[in-house]
Amino acid sequence: MTLRLVLIHGIGGARRADIDRELWISALADGARRAGHSRAAESLVAGSLVEVVFAYYGDLFEGPHKQGADGLVLDQEEAVLLIDLIAEIIDAHRTEQDGPATATLAHARAQLRVSTDAEGTGNLVRQAINAATTLLGAAPSKRASQWAGGKLLVRDLAQVARYLSRGEVDRDNCTIDARIRGVVAAALGPGPAVVIAHSLGSVIGFETMHDYASTVPLWVTLGSPLAMRTVVWPKLLPRPPATPLMVHRWLNYWDRDDIIVSRPILEADFAANASGILPESRRVDSDGIWVHSAAKYLAQAGVAGPVIEAIESVKSRT
């Protein structure tokens, strides 16, 4: 069977899948050149190294039923998950900051007052936006620059809450998380596949690959929230969380300036699969801004090198 390189995107607004696919390929090629794989980089860009599939599910989060006064309408469970998610991010950064930022983050935390009474979920969304705006004001520019304001950060983080709430049933009685996993499963194909998953995509990839029948020589997670203890990790399926059976190697990359990654080291939070495979968490340090973007991670030699080596290793055996 033909090897695929499958790319699973993360949180964010509407995007052009074809443009994002080329952006990821270009960034990966840059990282491959830095890692000493110039020939493979050129073949990757030319399309001759490996079949590349971009698993695009972002359109499933769109629709008029989710457009409210603040640009977002959530049910009670989704809104509470969103509040918990922002609270965990704030708490993680409070442990890292000192000086004026500490007081600002404490204020952000105090802005989150979850209520289950008749105030409605719109109030929870407004609380989330206020706290997110304060959080971005306290964060170093490298961490905050990807989001122009708290409303945009909340819009993106709400996708995590909506996926994990496992609601939004369609006319075929299929929940939004199942529909999204279906898109990723189709992208994986019959296998084998080297898989790169970014942000929320790592959560979706984790759950999808537990039902994947072919081999994954390498799984790479970038800027992953998988180990967030309040919202994400407790809701992962199947339980207890373990490396998917068909994964032969799992590399997890995190940047210290990535505001989304509050618990970057995954090894203690996931059991090994039957082959004894555990995640291997590795820190990277990106230059410039927008460090949560997939392209920033992929352009790192330490990220791209193992991806190219895994692809070439599989090809040499077929």
C-alpha positions as CSV (number, residue, x, y, z in Angstrom):
1,M,0.0,0.0,0.0
2,T,1.1,3.6,-0.7
3,L,2.5,5.6,2.3
4,R,0.7,8.8,3.1
5,L,1.8,11.8,5.0
6,V,-1.3,13.0,6.8
7,L,-1.6,16.5,8.2
8,I,-4.3,17.2,10.8
9,H,-4.8,20.9,11.6
10,G,-5.8,22.5,14.9
11,I,-8.0,25.3,16.2
12,G,-8.6,28.4,14.1
13,G,-11.1,30.2,11.9
14,A,-12.1,29.4,8.3
15,R,-9.2,28.4,6.1
16,R,-8.4,27.2,2.6
17,A,-7.3,23.6,2.9
18,D,-5.2,23.7,-0.3
19,I,-3.4,26.8,0.9
20,D,-2.7,25.4,4.4
21,R,-1.5,22.1,2.8
22,E,1.1,24.0,0.8
23,L,2.1,26.1,3.8
24,W,2.7,23.0,5.9
25,I,4.7,21.3,3.1
26,S,6.8,24.4,2.6
27,A,7.5,24.7,6.3
28,L,8.4,21.0,6.6
29,A,10.7,21.3,3.6
30,D,12.4,24.3,5.3
31,G,12.9,22.2,8.4
32,A,14.2,19.3,6.3
33,R,16.8,21.4,4.7
34,R,18.0,22.6,8.1
35,A,18.2,19.0,9.1
36,G,20.4,18.1,6.2
37,H,17.7,16.5,4.0
38,S,17.9,19.0,1.1
39,R,17.2,16.4,-1.6
40,A,14.2,15.0,0.2
41,A,12.9,18.5,0.8
42,E,12.9,19.2,-2.9
43,S,11.1,15.9,-3.6
44,L,8.5,16.8,-0.9
45,V,7.8,20.2,-2.5
46,A,7.7,18.6,-6.0
47,G,5.2,16.0,-4.8
48,S,7.4,13.0,-5.5
49,L,8.5,12.1,-2.0
50,V,5.2,11.0,-0.5
51,E,1.5,11.5,-1.0
52,V,0.4,14.3,1.3
53,V,-3.2,14.5,2.6
54,F,-4.5,17.5,4.5
55,A,-7.3,16.4,6.8
56,Y,-9.6,19.4,6.8
57,Y,-12.5,19.4,9.3
58,G,-12.8,23.1,10.1
59,D,-16.0,23.6,8.1
60,L,-17.8,21.3,10.5
61,F,-17.4,24.0,13.2
62,E,-19.1,26.6,11.0
63,G,-22.8,27.3,10.6
64,P,-25.4,29.9,11.4
65,H,-26.5,28.0,14.5
66,K,-23.3,29.0,16.2
67,Q,-23.4,32.7,15.3
68,G,-24.6,34.8,18.3
69,A,-24.1,38.4,19.5
70,D,-20.5,37.7,20.4
71,G,-20.0,35.6,17.3
72,L,-20.5,32.3,19.3
73,V,-23.3,30.4,20.8
74,L,-22.6,27.4,23.0
75,D,-24.8,25.1,25.1
76,Q,-24.3,24.9,28.9
77,E,-21.8,22.0,28.8
78,E,-19.7,23.6,26.0
79,A,-19.6,26.9,27.8
80,V,-18.6,25.4,31.1
81,L,-15.8,23.4,29.4
82,L,-14.7,26.6,27.7
83,I,-14.5,28.4,31.1
84,D,-12.5,25.4,32.6
85,L,-10.1,25.4,29.6
86,I,-9.3,29.1,29.9
87,A,-9.0,28.7,33.7
88,E,-6.4,26.0,33.3
89,I,-4.4,28.0,30.8
90,I,-4.4,31.0,33.1
91,D,-3.4,28.9,36.1
92,A,-0.5,27.3,34.2
93,H,0.8,30.7,33.3
94,R,0.4,32.1,36.8
95,T,3.0,29.6,38.0
96,E,5.5,30.9,35.4
97,Q,5.0,34.7,35.9
98,D,6.1,37.2,38.5
99,G,5.9,40.9,38.9
100,P,3.0,42.9,37.4
101,A,1.9,39.9,35.3
102,T,1.0,37.9,38.4
103,A,-1.7,40.4,39.4
104,T,-3.0,40.7,35.9
105,L,-3.4,36.9,35.6
106,A,-5.0,36.8,39.0
107,H,-7.5,39.3,37.7
108,A,-8.1,37.2,34.6
109,R,-8.8,34.2,36.8
110,A,-11.2,36.2,39.0
111,Q,-13.2,37.1,35.8
112,L,-14.3,33.5,35.4
113,R,-17.3,32.9,37.6
114,V,-19.1,29.8,36.3
115,S,-22.9,29.9,37.0
116,T,-25.4,27.2,36.3
117,D,-28.4,29.3,37.0
118,A,-30.6,31.2,34.6
119,E,-28.0,33.7,33.5
120,G,-27.6,31.8,30.2
121,T,-24.5,30.6,28.4
122,G,-24.1,34.0,26.7
123,N,-22.9,35.3,30.1
124,L,-20.4,32.5,30.3
125,V,-19.1,33.3,26.9
126,R,-18.7,37.0,27.8
127,Q,-16.8,36.0,31.0
128,A,-14.5,33.8,28.8
129,I,-13.9,36.7,26.4
130,N,-13.1,39.1,29.2
131,A,-10.7,36.7,30.9
132,A,-9.0,35.8,27.6
133,T,-8.5,39.5,26.8
134,T,-6.9,40.0,30.2
135,L,-4.8,36.9,29.7
136,L,-3.5,38.1,26.4
137,G,-2.6,41.4,28.0
138,A,-0.4,39.7,30.6
139,A,1.3,37.2,28.2
140,P,4.6,38.0,26.5
141,S,4.2,39.2,22.9
142,K,5.3,35.8,21.4
143,R,2.6,34.0,23.3
144,A,-0.2,36.5,22.6
145,S,0.5,37.7,19.1
146,Q,-1.5,34.9,17.3
147,W,-4.7,36.3,18.6
148,A,-5.7,40.0,18.0
149,G,-8.1,39.9,21.0
150,G,-9.8,37.7,23.6
151,K,-12.8,37.1,21.3
152,L,-10.7,35.4,18.7
153,L,-8.9,33.3,21.3
154,V,-12.3,32.2,22.8
155,R,-13.6,31.4,19.3
156,D,-10.7,29.1,18.7
157,L,-10.7,27.5,22.2
158,A,-14.4,26.9,21.9
159,Q,-13.7,24.4,19.2
160,V,-11.9,22.2,21.8
161,A,-15.0,22.5,24.1
162,R,-17.4,21.7,21.3
163,Y,-15.4,18.6,20.2
164,L,-15.1,17.2,23.7
165,S,-18.7,17.9,24.7
166,R,-19.6,15.4,21.9
167,G,-22.9,17.0,21.1
168,E,-24.3,18.9,18.1
169,V,-26.1,15.9,16.7
170,D,-26.9,16.1,13.0
171,R,-30.0,14.7,11.2
172,D,-28.3,11.3,11.0
173,N,-27.8,11.3,14.8
174,C,-24.0,11.7,14.4
175,T,-22.2,14.0,16.9
176,I,-19.8,16.6,15.8
177,D,-16.8,14.7,17.2
178,A,-17.7,11.6,15.3
179,R,-18.1,13.6,12.1
180,I,-14.7,15.1,12.6
181,R,-13.1,11.7,13.3
182,G,-14.7,10.4,10.1
183,V,-12.9,13.1,8.1
184,V,-9.6,12.2,9.6
185,A,-10.2,8.5,9.2
186,A,-10.8,9.1,5.5
187,A,-7.6,11.0,5.2
188,L,-5.6,8.2,6.9
189,G,-6.8,5.8,4.2
190,P,-5.8,2.2,4.1
191,G,-2.3,3.0,5.4
192,P,0.5,3.1,6.3
193,A,0.6,6.7,7.3
194,V,3.1,9.1,8.9
195,V,0.8,11.5,10.8
196,I,1.5,15.1,11.9
197,A,-1.2,16.6,14.2
198,H,-1.3,20.1,15.5
199,S,-3.2,21.5,18.6
200,L,-6.8,20.2,18.7
201,G,-5.7,17.9,15.8
202,S,-3.7,15.9,18.2
203,V,-6.8,15.2,20.3
204,I,-8.7,14.2,17.2
205,G,-5.8,12.1,15.8
206,F,-5.4,10.4,19.1
207,E,-9.0,9.2,19.2
208,T,-9.2,8.4,15.5
209,M,-6.0,6.3,15.5
210,H,-7.4,4.0,18.1
211,D,-9.7,2.6,15.4
212,Y,-7.0,2.6,12.7
213,A,-6.1,-0.8,11.4
214,S,-2.9,0.0,9.5
215,T,0.6,1.1,10.8
216,V,1.7,4.5,11.8
217,P,5.5,4.5,11.7
218,L,5.7,7.9,13.2
219,W,3.1,10.2,14.9
220,V,4.1,13.8,15.5
221,T,2.1,16.1,17.8
222,L,2.7,19.8,17.8
223,G,1.5,22.3,20.4
224,S,-0.7,19.6,21.9
225,P,-3.3,20.1,24.7
226,L,-3.6,16.3,25.2
227,A,-2.4,16.4,28.9
228,M,-4.6,19.3,30.1
229,R,-5.9,17.8,33.2
230,T,-9.1,19.8,33.7
231,V,-10.8,19.5,30.3
232,V,-8.9,17.5,27.8
233,W,-7.2,14.4,29.3
234,P,-10.2,13.3,31.5
235,K,-12.4,13.3,28.4
236,L,-10.2,11.4,26.0
237,L,-11.5,8.2,24.6
238,P,-10.8,5.3,25.0
239,R,-9.8,5.3,28.6
240,P,-7.4,5.0,30.2
241,P,-5.4,7.1,27.7
242,A,-2.6,5.1,26.0
243,T,-0.6,5.3,22.9
244,P,-2.7,4.0,19.9
245,L,-1.9,0.4,19.2
246,M,-0.6,0.9,15.6
247,V,1.8,3.8,16.5
248,H,5.4,2.7,16.3
249,R,6.9,6.0,17.5
250,W,5.3,9.2,19.0
251,L,7.2,12.5,19.1
252,N,5.5,15.4,20.9
253,Y,6.9,18.9,20.4
254,W,6.2,21.9,22.5
255,D,7.4,25.5,22.6
256,R,7.7,27.3,25.9
257,D,6.1,30.4,24.4
258,D,3.0,28.4,23.1
259,I,0.2,29.8,25.2
260,I,-2.0,26.7,24.5
261,V,0.4,24.1,25.9
262,S,0.0,24.3,29.7
263,R,1.1,20.7,30.3
264,P,3.7,19.9,27.6
265,I,5.2,16.7,28.9
266,L,3.0,13.7,28.0
267,E,5.0,10.7,29.2
268,A,3.5,10.5,32.7
269,D,-0.1,10.9,31.4
270,F,-0.3,8.1,28.8
271,A,0.2,4.4,29.1
272,A,2.3,2.5,26.6
273,N,0.7,0.5,23.9
274,A,1.3,-3.3,23.5
275,S,4.6,-2.5,21.8
276,G,5.8,-0.4,24.7
277,I,5.6,2.9,22.8
278,L,5.3,6.0,24.9
279,P,5.3,9.7,23.8
280,E,8.7,11.4,23.7
281,S,8.2,15.1,24.5
282,R,10.8,17.5,23.1
283,R,11.0,21.2,23.6
284,V,11.7,23.6,20.6
285,D,12.3,27.3,20.7
286,S,10.9,29.3,17.8
287,D,11.9,32.8,16.7
288,G,9.5,35.6,16.0
289,I,5.8,35.5,16.7
290,W,2.8,33.2,16.2
291,V,4.7,30.3,17.9
292,H,1.5,28.2,18.2
293,S,1.3,27.9,14.4
294,A,2.0,24.5,12.8
295,A,4.4,26.1,10.4
296,K,6.6,27.4,13.2
297,Y,7.0,23.9,14.6
298,L,7.5,22.2,11.2
299,A,10.3,24.6,10.2
300,Q,12.4,23.3,13.1
301,A,15.1,20.9,12.0
302,G,14.4,18.7,15.1
303,V,10.8,18.3,14.0
304,A,11.3,17.9,10.2
305,G,14.3,15.6,10.4
306,P,12.6,12.6,12.1
307,V,9.6,13.0,9.7
308,I,11.7,12.8,6.6
309,E,13.7,9.9,8.1
310,A,10.5,8.0,8.9
311,I,9.2,8.5,5.3
312,E,12.4,7.4,3.7
313,S,12.7,4.4,6.0
314,V,9.3,3.1,5.0
315,K,9.9,3.8,1.3
316,S,13.2,1.8,1.5
317,R,11.4,-1.3,2.7
318,T,8.7,-1.2,0.0
